[in-house]
Amino acid sequence: MNKRRQYIVDKKFQLKTTFAFIGIVSLLTAFIIIAIALTVAYNNNKLRGIIQSEDQIFQALVVISSRQVKDASYKASIGNMVKDHVNNIQTSDRITGNNRILLIALLVFIVLQGIILYVMLIIKTHRISGPIYVMSNYFREIINGKLPRPRALRKNDELADFYGLFTQMVDSLGKNAKGGVKKK
């Protein structure tokens, strides 16, 4: 038995079913992504506003303190606080950057999910459309007065019980036909 390489045998059924499932999954996923994106954008915006406000307050305090204080150890403390402040701002910038990267990664993941879902659904619908396609060809042969010799379905094909009933019908037709239907 040779393997069929054409996975789309009933374009209307297979693509309609596949895109209906992908559409539903994409719609639900879009709501989730939009909620996450809005939350990330809101949080990043708030974080930037807080950082700017705190930076202005800190810079003002440093300027005031450095003008009024002549003690070297106090100035060293201010220097350490400035370093900590700069590190905190850089960390906040990394966090907002990581949020953007996470959002982009999520979008890429969703696109990959759509591609994988498409392939899986085409294969699954092929396992339904394949047997229907084969039976449709056999029906045409019967209509044209020929009695087909049904082959076995592929290992993972669906509708095996229905196809078994069909082959029983063809066998019965063959036994009951007395010259009215020609065997292929």
LINCORQUI-V719639 format. One record per residue. SS is DSSP state (A for helix, B for strand, O for the rest). PHI is phi as a letter, one per 30 degrees, with the letter a starting at -180 (* if undefined). OMEGA is omega in whole degrees, -180 to 180 (none if undefined). Layout:
ss: [SS,SS]
phi: [PHI,PHI]
omega: [OMEGA,OMEGA]
//
This chain:
ss: [O,O,O,O,O,O,O,O,O,O,A,A,A,A,A,A,A,A,A,A,A,A,A,A,A,A,A,A,A,A,A,A,A,A,A,A,A,A,A,A,A,A,A,A,A,A,A,A,A,A,A,A,A,A,A,A,A,A,A,A,A,A,A,A,A,A,A,A,O,O,O,A,A,A,A,A,A,A,A,A,A,A,A,A,A,A,A,A,A,A,A,A,A,A,A,A,A,A,A,A,A,A,A,A,A,A,A,A,A,A,A,A,A,A,A,A,A,A,A,A,A,A,A,A,A,A,A,A,A,A,A,A,A,A,A,A,A,A,A,A,A,A,A,O,O,B,B,O,O,O,O,O,O,O,O,O,O,O,O,A,A,A,A,A,A,A,A,A,A,A,A,A,A,A,A,A,O,O,O,O,O,B,B,O]
phi: [*,d,d,d,c,d,d,c,c,b,e,d,d,d,d,d,d,d,d,d,d,d,d,d,d,d,d,d,d,d,d,d,d,d,d,d,d,d,d,d,d,d,d,d,d,d,d,d,d,d,d,d,d,d,d,d,d,d,d,d,d,d,d,d,d,d,d,c,c,c,d,d,d,d,d,d,d,d,e,d,d,d,d,d,d,d,d,d,d,d,d,d,d,d,d,d,d,d,d,d,d,d,d,d,d,d,d,d,e,d,d,d,d,d,d,d,d,e,d,d,d,d,d,d,d,d,d,c,d,e,d,d,d,d,d,d,d,d,e,d,d,d,d,d,i,c,c,d,c,e,c,d,d,d,e,c,d,d,i,d,d,d,d,d,d,d,d,d,d,d,d,d,d,d,d,d,d,b,j,d,b,d,d,d]
omega: [-179,-177,177,-179,180,-176,179,179,176,-172,-176,-179,-174,-178,178,180,-178,-177,175,179,180,178,180,179,-180,179,179,179,179,178,180,-179,179,179,179,-178,179,178,179,-180,179,-179,178,179,178,-179,177,178,178,-179,180,-180,180,180,178,178,-178,180,179,179,180,-180,-179,-177,-176,179,-172,-174,179,-178,-177,-179,178,178,177,177,178,177,178,178,178,178,178,-180,179,177,180,178,178,178,177,177,177,180,180,176,178,176,178,178,179,179,178,178,178,178,178,178,-179,178,178,178,179,179,179,179,178,-178,-179,-179,176,179,-179,179,176,179,174,-177,-180,179,178,178,180,-180,178,177,178,177,179,178,179,178,180,175,179,178,-177,173,-176,176,177,176,175,-174,-174,-180,176,177,-178,180,179,179,176,177,178,-179,175,179,179,177,179,177,180,180,-176,-177,179,179,-178,-179,-179,174,-179,none]
//
